[in-house]
Amino acid sequence: MTRELPEDLDGSALTVAIAVGAPPLLAALLLAFFSSLCVSLTHYSGGPSPVYFGSGYATLGRWWGVGFLVGVLNIVIWLGVGSVYWRMLGLF
């Protein structure tokens, strides 16, 4: 089974994050959650994305623009609301 580049770097990124003092569980969760950002960003990253793009539902510029906005929105939600929620749960 082959693996894509971002998944291969997760172990290294997690090791570095822990080495510089990040809480291990928090670092692992952040890497897992942020790995899903690429699915909405590009026209070739997720399962149905090439089908929608190839059918002409959106132009390349529109796809990347909306993907960027969705990515920023996800980051704001995860770091804003998510960090408060994780603190309430006692994850960090």
BELLINBEL-V683606 format. One record per residue. RES is the residue in one small letter. D_CENTER is the distance of its C-alpha to the mean C-alpha in Angstrom with 2 decimals. Layout:
# BELLINBEL-V683606
RES D_CENTER
RES D_CENTER
This chain:
# BELLINBEL-V683606
m 22.08
t 20.01
r 16.49
e 14.10
l 13.66
p 10.09
e 11.24
d 14.49
l 13.32
d 11.74
g 15.36
s 16.48
a 13.82
l 14.60
t 18.26
v 18.20
a 16.50
i 19.14
a 21.84
v 21.42
g 21.70
a 18.38
p 18.90
p 17.84
l 16.49
l 14.46
a 13.03
a 12.25
l 10.64
l 8.38
l 7.41
a 7.11
f 5.20
f 2.50
s 3.28
s 3.52
l 3.07
c 5.79
v 7.76
s 8.95
l 9.48
t 12.19
h 15.27
y 15.13
s 11.70
g 12.22
g 15.53
p 17.35
s 15.97
p 18.77
v 21.32
y 20.63
f 20.55
g 23.56
s 25.46
g 25.33
y 23.58
a 21.89
t 22.61
l 20.29
g 20.32
r 19.68
w 16.73
w 15.03
g 16.27
v 15.07
g 11.59
f 11.62
l 13.08
v 10.73
g 7.76
v 10.34
l 11.44
n 8.33
i 8.35
v 12.08
i 12.16
w 10.11
l 12.07
g 15.18
v 15.96
g 13.81
s 15.45
v 18.82
y 18.37
w 17.38
r 20.42
m 22.56
l 21.64
g 22.52
l 19.35
f 19.96
